[in-house]
Amino acid sequence: MTDSKKQNNRVEDKDVITEEKQAEILEKFDTESKVRKFSSKKVVIVVSVFAILYSLFHLYITFNPMPTLQARAIHVSFGIALIFLLYPTTKKQDRSKIAWYDWILFLLALASAGYLIKEYTAIATTRGGIPNTMDIVLAITTVILVLEAARRVTGIILPILALVFLAYPFVSHMDWMPVKMMTRPYDLGDIFGQLYLKTEGLYSTAIGASVNFIFLFILFGAFLAKSGMGQFFNDLALAMAGHKQGGPAKVAVISSGFMGSINGAAVANVVGTGAFTIPLMKKIGYSKNFAGAVEASASVGGQILPPIMGASAFIMAETTGVAYGTIALAALIPAVLYFMAVIMQVHFRAGRQNLKGIPKADLPQLKVIMKERGHLLLPIVFLVVLLYQSIPIGHAAFYTIVSTVIVAAFKKSTRMSIKDILEALDSGARQSLSVMVACAVVGIIIGVVSLTSFGNVMTSSIASLGAGSLFLTLFFTMIASMVLGMGLPSIPAYIITATMAAPALAEFGIPILVAHMFVFYFGIFANITPPVALAAFAGAGISGGDPMRTGFTSLRLSVAGFLIPYLFVYNPAMMMIDTTGVGINSKEFPMAPVLDIVLITITAIIGIIALSAAVEGYFKTSLNPFIRLILGAGALMMIIPETFTDIAGLILVAIIFAWDYLKDKKGQQNINIGA
């Protein structure tokens, strides 16, 4: 072994992130990971069997559907029962065993679904949905159990928000309430009947998406992980970009984007892939803060990257009624522009600091990787084909899970044993809990909004703040989405803003898909927006950087993500859809003219490259502040979808790029002459 390689290995050993360190960081920034570690093997087996049965139930009802209310009740009740087994009451509680009272909560959770199943016919027919005393008792019990389960998994903010909404119908008729917010009086039967006996409360469309689609795709992700897909993505990204200028940072962007698109969990993705990519970035010379920020920006961006887009895309399909394939297609160009912006900033930073890639001799070979693990891409390709063939989403997910097991068996290194399959079923059930309980709590909010028409009040308030201006309305909607996103996981943040803020955009004739995509973006990017930027803070935890500096660096790397939503609102051709003559509640969107798509894509790409150079202060050589300002102005003019601004921006950008290119060439000639 050469001396240089020995030195490289010493650096890697020093910076390696152990599994224990990963778990510590994940628990610090992601409450979903703070689970019990049982000392009793019998308890481990009991919990695992329950989790596996939970997964098998969802696979069974895919082709053997139950009445909607019953299926959603089982999904929620069995899920929160599993939460009481897995999650301790407090941080300081002994995690090696299950507290006696958690067994009681476990049984109460099961009783909640059992009661609805037993009384389903009477509720639906005899009583006509009018609750009796026992209905109300079970409803109140279930709401309390859901809120407590959510507190353990997601933290205190979401349950408090739900309680604030839940308090509203109790006081909305009182004289001291603002006139716009006053309603008729509601009793316990009105409120808790809405939440427990109907599909407009706890068991709303959000839970419908969770039980029908999201669970299965999380399970699919668990099977992919068990087959070694994560390592495959890392190796593939290394082979493709590891040797390039600033290679490890580009590897982080590519691999994190791939994984984030599948699992949709920003913080977990930062810790999982960052444990591998961040030490590599630091090794070639990137600062701690920048390395953590790159990983955070890419992991968050994975949630907007087709073909899967995490769980939120399926909730959007369920909420809007727009086909999943249309949503994925509409998200493609904006997502590509976002990732291009991050990669270009990484590239220009490497050029400014003269950071080289990893020698090809130290990297895995693309041919070898594809030969050994390339077959793992087949299930993803199969899934995309099924989805675009209008196969029901749940059926497509089921077929893809089966295909993953079959395809993984092609090679011994990826083949799954019976134990692996059971572990994937167990893991998928556990990973689904955070989404399930968040959707259930958001169901409380949706139920109150539906009962009291509070959503109309919020819509009119946002419209009033916008004072008839589309831009101001977009701005205030963005702020609302980001504030919610700072304290909530991206899924409940999206659902809440989609329920209350997105309708305000309909006042300006903005189609439903465009409006929902707008709030979706800003709810996600709150994860890297200080002062509460959990994904960035997790990146700093791995890199050893300063959390706030890492957060602001992530914000800068993601600058395109804050511009793109405005652009596709003003010109939906960026989403490849034609909204001309389409109603605001339309579920069908024809393809935009190809020429329009091509033109806006080309100008936006050039604008993104120019904006990245302006932000980093480097193209071929370092750019002074005045040139950066002009280049930034030209970039924004190109990104704005107007013919005049495109031409003016292109002229400015072309002049500066040409000037900098000649400056660099002259500098190289002087170096050669001097040599």
JOMO-V149298 format. One record per backbone hydrogen bond with DSSP energy under -1.0 kcal/mol. NH is the residue of the N-H (numbers start at 0). CO is the residue of the C=O. E is the energy in kcal/mol with one decimal. If there is no record, write none. Layout:
BEGIN
nh,co,e
NH,CO,E
NH,CO,E
END
This chain:
BEGIN
nh,co,e
5,1,-1.9
6,2,-2.5
7,3,-2.5
8,4,-2.3
9,5,-2.0
10,6,-2.3
11,7,-2.4
12,8,-2.6
13,9,-2.1
14,10,-2.0
21,17,-2.5
22,18,-2.5
23,19,-2.1
24,20,-2.4
25,21,-2.8
26,22,-2.3
27,23,-1.5
28,24,-1.8
29,25,-2.1
32,29,-1.9
33,30,-1.5
34,32,-2.1
35,85,-3.3
36,94,-1.5
38,95,-2.4
43,39,-1.9
44,40,-2.3
45,41,-2.4
46,42,-2.7
47,43,-2.3
48,44,-2.7
49,45,-2.1
50,46,-2.3
51,47,-2.7
52,48,-2.5
53,49,-1.9
54,50,-1.9
55,51,-2.6
56,52,-2.2
57,53,-1.3
58,54,-1.9
59,55,-2.4
60,56,-2.5
62,59,-1.1
63,59,-1.0
70,66,-2.5
71,67,-2.4
72,68,-2.2
73,69,-2.5
74,70,-2.2
75,71,-2.3
76,72,-3.0
77,73,-2.4
78,74,-1.1
79,75,-2.8
80,76,-2.0
81,77,-1.8
82,78,-1.8
83,79,-2.0
85,81,-1.9
86,82,-3.2
102,98,-1.1
103,99,-1.1
104,100,-2.2
105,101,-2.2
106,102,-2.0
107,103,-2.4
108,104,-2.3
109,105,-1.8
110,106,-2.2
111,107,-1.6
112,108,-1.1
113,109,-2.4
114,110,-2.6
115,111,-1.3
116,112,-2.3
117,113,-2.3
118,114,-2.8
122,118,-2.9
123,119,-2.5
124,120,-2.2
126,121,-3.3
128,122,-2.2
129,126,-1.9
135,131,-2.0
136,132,-2.4
137,133,-2.6
138,134,-2.4
139,135,-2.8
140,136,-2.3
141,137,-2.6
142,138,-2.4
143,139,-2.3
144,140,-2.4
145,141,-2.6
146,142,-2.4
147,143,-2.4
148,144,-2.5
149,145,-2.5
150,146,-2.2
151,147,-1.8
152,148,-1.8
153,149,-3.1
159,155,-2.0
160,156,-2.4
161,157,-2.2
162,158,-2.3
163,159,-2.2
164,160,-1.9
165,161,-2.7
166,162,-2.0
170,167,-1.2
171,167,-1.7
173,170,-1.9
176,173,-1.7
180,177,-1.3
181,178,-1.2
182,171,-1.4
190,186,-2.1
191,187,-2.7
192,188,-1.5
193,189,-1.3
194,190,-1.5
195,191,-2.1
196,192,-1.9
201,194,-2.0
203,200,-1.2
207,203,-2.1
208,204,-2.5
209,205,-1.8
210,206,-2.9
211,207,-2.2
212,208,-2.4
213,208,-2.5
214,209,-2.4
216,212,-1.9
217,213,-2.5
218,214,-2.4
219,215,-2.1
220,216,-2.2
221,217,-2.0
222,218,-2.1
223,219,-2.4
224,220,-2.6
225,221,-2.0
226,222,-1.4
227,224,-1.2
228,223,-2.1
231,227,-1.8
232,228,-2.6
233,229,-2.0
234,230,-2.7
235,231,-2.8
236,232,-2.5
237,233,-2.3
238,234,-2.6
239,235,-2.0
240,236,-2.7
241,237,-2.1
243,240,-1.4
245,354,-1.0
246,243,-2.2
248,245,-1.1
249,245,-1.3
250,246,-2.4
251,247,-2.0
252,248,-1.9
253,249,-2.5
254,250,-2.8
255,251,-2.0
256,252,-1.7
257,253,-2.1
258,254,-2.4
259,255,-2.7
260,256,-1.7
262,258,-2.8
263,259,-1.8
268,264,-2.2
269,265,-2.4
270,266,-2.2
271,267,-2.7
272,268,-2.5
273,269,-1.5
274,270,-1.3
275,272,-1.2
276,272,-2.4
277,273,-2.1
280,276,-2.2
281,277,-2.5
282,278,-1.9
283,279,-1.3
285,280,-2.0
290,286,-2.5
291,287,-2.2
292,288,-2.0
293,289,-2.5
294,290,-1.7
295,291,-2.0
296,292,-2.8
297,293,-2.3
298,294,-2.3
299,295,-2.4
300,296,-2.0
301,297,-1.2
302,299,-1.6
303,300,-2.0
304,301,-1.1
308,304,-1.2
309,260,-3.2
312,308,-1.0
314,310,-1.4
315,311,-2.6
316,312,-1.9
317,313,-2.2
318,314,-2.8
319,315,-2.8
320,316,-1.7
326,322,-1.9
327,323,-2.8
328,324,-2.1
329,325,-2.4
330,326,-1.7
334,330,-1.9
335,331,-2.5
336,332,-2.5
337,333,-2.0
338,334,-2.5
339,335,-2.4
340,336,-2.1
341,337,-1.9
342,338,-2.6
343,339,-2.7
344,340,-1.9
345,341,-2.2
346,342,-2.6
347,343,-2.8
348,344,-2.3
349,345,-2.0
350,346,-2.1
351,347,-2.5
352,348,-2.0
354,349,-2.7
357,241,-2.9
361,358,-1.9
362,359,-1.7
368,364,-2.5
369,365,-2.7
370,366,-2.1
371,367,-2.2
372,368,-3.4
373,369,-1.2
375,372,-2.2
376,373,-1.8
377,374,-1.5
380,376,-2.2
381,377,-3.1
382,378,-2.4
383,379,-2.3
384,380,-2.3
385,381,-2.3
386,382,-2.7
387,383,-2.2
389,386,-1.2
390,385,-2.0
395,391,-2.7
396,392,-2.4
397,393,-2.2
398,394,-2.8
399,395,-2.0
400,396,-2.1
401,397,-2.2
402,398,-2.5
403,399,-2.1
404,400,-1.7
405,401,-2.0
406,402,-3.3
407,403,-2.5
409,406,-2.0
410,407,-1.0
414,410,-1.1
420,416,-2.2
421,417,-2.4
422,418,-2.5
423,419,-2.2
424,420,-2.2
425,421,-2.3
426,422,-3.0
427,423,-2.8
428,424,-1.7
429,425,-1.9
430,426,-2.7
431,427,-1.4
432,429,-1.0
435,431,-2.6
436,432,-2.7
437,433,-1.7
438,434,-2.5
439,435,-2.1
440,436,-2.3
441,437,-2.5
442,438,-1.5
444,440,-1.3
445,441,-2.8
446,442,-2.8
447,443,-2.1
448,444,-2.6
449,445,-2.7
450,446,-2.2
451,447,-2.6
452,448,-1.8
457,453,-2.1
458,454,-2.6
459,455,-2.4
460,456,-2.0
461,457,-2.5
462,458,-2.3
463,459,-2.2
464,460,-2.4
465,461,-2.0
468,465,-2.4
472,468,-2.2
473,469,-2.7
474,470,-2.5
475,471,-2.7
476,472,-2.1
477,473,-2.5
478,474,-2.3
479,475,-2.3
480,476,-2.4
481,477,-2.4
482,478,-2.7
483,479,-2.0
484,480,-2.2
485,481,-1.7
487,483,-1.2
492,488,-2.0
493,489,-2.3
494,490,-2.5
495,491,-2.5
496,492,-2.1
497,493,-2.8
498,494,-1.8
499,495,-2.2
500,496,-2.0
501,496,-2.6
503,500,-1.5
504,501,-1.4
507,504,-1.5
508,505,-2.0
509,504,-1.5
511,583,-2.1
514,510,-2.4
515,511,-2.4
516,512,-2.3
517,513,-1.8
518,514,-1.8
519,515,-2.1
520,516,-2.1
521,517,-1.5
522,518,-2.0
523,519,-1.6
524,520,-2.4
526,523,-2.1
527,524,-1.5
528,525,-1.4
534,526,-1.2
535,526,-1.1
536,532,-2.7
537,533,-2.2
538,534,-1.9
539,535,-2.3
540,536,-1.9
541,537,-1.4
542,538,-2.5
543,539,-2.3
549,545,-2.7
550,546,-2.2
551,547,-2.5
552,548,-2.2
553,549,-2.4
554,550,-2.0
555,551,-1.9
556,552,-2.5
557,553,-1.7
558,555,-1.4
560,557,-1.2
561,558,-1.0
562,559,-1.0
563,559,-2.7
566,562,-1.6
567,563,-2.4
568,564,-1.2
569,565,-2.0
570,566,-2.2
573,570,-2.1
574,571,-1.9
575,572,-1.9
576,571,-1.5
577,589,-2.9
581,578,-2.1
585,582,-1.7
591,575,-1.0
596,592,-2.0
597,593,-2.8
598,594,-2.6
599,595,-2.3
600,596,-2.0
601,597,-2.6
602,598,-2.4
603,599,-1.9
604,600,-2.4
605,601,-2.3
606,602,-2.4
607,603,-2.7
608,604,-2.4
609,605,-2.4
610,606,-2.7
611,607,-2.5
612,608,-2.1
613,609,-2.3
614,610,-2.5
615,611,-2.2
616,612,-1.7
617,612,-1.6
618,620,-1.9
622,616,-2.5
627,623,-2.4
628,624,-2.0
629,625,-2.0
630,626,-2.9
631,627,-2.7
632,628,-2.1
633,629,-2.5
634,630,-2.4
635,631,-2.4
636,632,-2.0
637,633,-1.7
638,634,-2.1
639,635,-2.2
641,639,-2.4
645,641,-2.5
646,642,-2.2
647,643,-2.5
648,644,-2.9
649,645,-2.4
650,646,-2.0
651,647,-2.1
652,648,-2.9
653,649,-2.7
654,650,-2.3
655,651,-2.1
656,652,-2.8
657,653,-2.5
658,654,-2.5
659,655,-2.5
660,656,-2.4
661,657,-2.5
662,658,-2.0
663,659,-2.3
664,660,-2.5
665,661,-2.6
666,662,-2.0
667,663,-2.2
668,664,-2.1
669,665,-2.3
670,666,-1.9
671,667,-2.2
672,668,-2.6
673,669,-2.4
674,670,-2.0
END
